[in-house]
Amino acid sequence: MSEPADLSKLTSKKGWVSIDYDERTWIPCPPVFPAGIDRESFAAGVARIWWEQSGIRHKPSDVGRLAEMLSMIHEGTYGKIPCHLAFIHLPDPRLLPLVLYVGVWEAVGDKNEQLRMFCHAADPEAVERPVAEEFTTDRLGTGLRVIRYRNLPDGALYAGLAYAWRSAEYETDLLLNTSSEDLGRLQRAIPDIEDLARATSVIPQPDLDD
């Protein structure tokens, strides 16, 4: 297995993201925690709040199960998945969490080629030609949306969904991507994913405003 990429060399130097996400639908999964909070306390606290605010009758074991999944997601994301931020789609705590990865990359090369590369628009291992189409938001302009299907080593089918845009102003390529073996789960999440995309902006790197 190859070593994780050094994101500090690939991260956009001028741009970052601002996301006005729906707090009833998305759980932010930050790469680092404030002082006094660690992965386990973060996961336990979020799981408890998520079940309580749902109004759904539940048991302590339900909270514990969700906390375990959230902790595993965090552990399996940063340093292992090429991304800068992650958001967990969970409109109902009874569902399996679906992770949306956010990459804020330095824009290089030809825009169309780079966006297609980020979204795996020409994936040679896809079981059929990936479906690539334009996707436009008021804040990000016109980018690319790609859905593709691949087989896992055990033969199971999974879908990958990715969106990418380029901000010429901030020399930034923005990528949102997710995948799931549960094709129905992913399909039902697409409206929420696209609402989040529409609520996303590329902004100056915070330290550039100091």
Helices and strands as residue ranges (DSSP letters): H 7-10, E 15-19, E 26-29, H 39-54, H 60-75, E 85-89, E 98-106, H 111-118, E 131-137, E 141-151, E 157-167, E 172-180, H 183-198, E 200-204, G 206-209
